[in-house]
Amino acid sequence: MYTELRDITEYCCIRIDKDGKWFYEDKEIINPNVLQGFWKALRKDPDGRYKIVMEPEVCYVDVEDCPFVVASILGDKENGLVMVLNTSWAYPLQPEKLEIGLDNVLYTTLPNRIRVRFSRPAYYNLALMMDHDENGSIVLNVEGRKYQILSNQN
């Protein structure tokens, strides 16, 4: 195992746009094997910066918003909901982690602390399951529990 990684950020020129599309030197990366390797190697450092770690090298990545996007929602309110990311990875939806950000964009956080943005179709699908409570707050009832969706406009 390497103890110190060689920073190649200057040469790798990778960025991720707000829709979760990856680019190298402003050309979209479409090779599924390359994307899969990058997705698996992506880490978040303590400063909140994203990096691809493939020992013995590290490349910091310019991320417009979030590196991953919720592409769709599966399941139902009675039995639980599952988020499917643009990577095809699936995670149980944890309603207590949902928050509405700037421009009414919906976000959540994965178990590895990486924040993900909801695509419009996924957000609209989930919004159809939301209600307003007696105080006018947005709530989501899932598996018999009511969760208030918090707004974080920062």
C-alpha positions as CSV (number, residue, x, y, z in Angstrom):
1,M,0.0,0.0,0.0
2,Y,1.2,3.5,-0.9
3,T,1.6,6.0,1.9
4,E,1.6,9.1,-0.2
5,L,-0.4,9.7,-3.4
6,R,1.0,11.6,-6.3
7,D,-1.4,14.5,-7.2
8,I,-2.1,14.5,-11.0
9,T,-5.0,17.0,-10.9
10,E,-3.1,19.4,-13.2
11,Y,-3.2,16.7,-15.9
12,C,-6.4,14.9,-15.4
13,C,-8.9,17.8,-16.1
14,I,-12.0,15.9,-15.0
15,R,-15.3,17.6,-14.1
16,I,-18.8,16.6,-13.3
17,D,-21.8,18.8,-14.3
18,K,-24.9,19.3,-12.2
19,D,-26.7,16.5,-14.1
20,G,-24.0,14.0,-13.0
21,K,-22.3,13.8,-16.4
22,W,-18.5,13.3,-16.3
23,F,-16.2,15.2,-18.7
24,Y,-12.5,14.9,-19.5
25,E,-11.1,18.1,-21.2
26,D,-14.7,19.2,-21.8
27,K,-15.6,16.0,-23.7
28,E,-18.2,13.8,-22.1
29,I,-17.0,10.4,-20.8
30,I,-19.3,7.8,-22.1
31,N,-17.3,4.6,-21.8
32,P,-19.2,2.6,-19.1
33,N,-16.1,0.8,-17.9
34,V,-14.2,4.1,-17.4
35,L,-17.2,5.6,-15.7
36,Q,-17.6,2.6,-13.4
37,G,-14.0,2.8,-12.4
38,F,-14.2,6.5,-11.6
39,W,-17.5,6.1,-9.7
40,K,-15.9,3.4,-7.5
41,A,-12.7,5.4,-7.0
42,L,-14.5,8.7,-6.0
43,R,-13.8,9.9,-2.5
44,K,-14.7,13.0,-0.5
45,D,-11.9,14.5,1.6
46,P,-12.4,16.1,5.0
47,D,-12.5,19.6,3.3
48,G,-15.5,18.5,1.2
49,R,-13.5,18.2,-2.1
50,Y,-14.0,15.3,-4.4
51,K,-11.1,13.2,-5.7
52,I,-10.5,10.1,-7.7
53,V,-8.0,7.8,-5.9
54,M,-6.3,5.2,-7.9
55,E,-3.1,4.4,-6.1
56,P,-0.5,5.7,-6.5
57,E,-2.3,8.7,-7.9
58,V,-5.0,11.1,-6.9
59,C,-7.0,13.6,-9.1
60,Y,-9.2,16.2,-7.6
61,V,-12.4,16.6,-9.6
62,D,-14.3,19.8,-10.3
63,V,-17.9,19.1,-9.3
64,E,-20.6,21.6,-10.3
65,D,-23.1,20.5,-7.7
66,C,-23.1,16.8,-6.8
67,P,-21.2,13.9,-8.3
68,F,-24.2,11.6,-8.4
69,V,-27.9,12.2,-9.3
70,V,-31.0,10.3,-8.3
71,A,-32.4,9.2,-11.7
72,S,-35.5,7.4,-10.5
73,I,-37.6,6.3,-7.5
74,L,-38.9,2.8,-7.1
75,G,-41.3,1.2,-4.7
76,D,-44.3,2.7,-2.9
77,K,-45.1,4.7,0.3
78,E,-46.5,1.7,2.1
79,N,-43.5,-0.7,1.6
80,G,-40.6,1.8,1.3
81,L,-38.9,3.6,-1.5
82,V,-35.6,3.0,-3.3
83,M,-33.5,5.6,-5.1
84,V,-31.7,4.6,-8.3
85,L,-28.7,6.8,-9.1
86,N,-27.3,7.7,-12.5
87,T,-24.8,5.0,-11.8
88,S,-27.6,2.3,-11.6
89,W,-26.7,1.8,-7.9
90,A,-29.7,1.6,-5.7
91,Y,-30.1,2.8,-2.1
92,P,-33.1,2.8,0.2
93,L,-34.6,6.3,0.4
94,Q,-34.1,7.7,3.9
95,P,-36.8,10.4,4.1
96,E,-35.2,12.0,7.2
97,K,-32.2,13.0,5.0
98,L,-34.2,14.8,2.3
99,E,-33.8,18.5,2.0
100,I,-34.8,21.2,-0.4
101,G,-32.0,23.4,-1.5
102,L,-31.6,26.5,-3.6
103,D,-34.0,26.8,-6.6
104,N,-36.2,24.1,-5.0
105,V,-33.7,21.3,-5.9
106,L,-34.1,18.2,-3.8
107,Y,-31.1,16.6,-2.2
108,T,-30.2,13.7,0.1
109,T,-27.0,12.2,1.5
110,L,-25.7,8.6,0.8
111,P,-24.4,6.5,3.7
112,N,-20.8,7.4,2.6
113,R,-21.7,11.2,3.2
114,I,-21.8,12.0,-0.5
115,R,-24.6,14.4,-1.3
116,V,-26.8,13.6,-4.3
117,R,-29.1,15.7,-6.3
118,F,-32.5,14.5,-7.5
119,S,-33.1,14.7,-11.3
120,R,-36.3,16.5,-12.2
121,P,-38.2,13.3,-13.1
122,A,-37.2,11.6,-9.8
123,Y,-38.1,14.8,-7.8
124,Y,-41.5,15.0,-9.6
125,N,-42.2,11.4,-9.0
126,L,-41.4,11.8,-5.3
127,A,-43.3,15.1,-5.1
128,L,-46.5,13.3,-6.2
129,M,-46.2,11.3,-2.9
130,M,-45.7,14.5,-0.7
131,D,-48.4,16.4,1.1
132,H,-48.6,19.5,3.3
133,D,-49.3,19.2,7.0
134,E,-51.5,21.4,9.1
135,N,-48.7,24.0,9.4
136,G,-48.1,24.1,5.7
137,S,-44.8,22.1,5.8
138,I,-44.0,19.6,3.1
139,V,-44.2,16.1,4.4
140,L,-43.6,12.6,3.1
141,N,-45.5,9.7,4.6
142,V,-43.5,6.5,4.2
143,E,-44.1,3.1,5.8
144,G,-46.6,4.7,8.3
145,R,-44.3,7.5,9.4
146,K,-44.5,11.2,8.6
147,Y,-41.3,13.0,7.6
148,Q,-41.0,16.8,7.3
149,I,-38.9,17.8,4.3
150,L,-36.6,20.5,5.5
151,S,-35.6,23.5,3.4
152,N,-31.9,24.5,3.4
153,Q,-31.7,27.5,1.0
154,N,-27.9,28.0,1.7
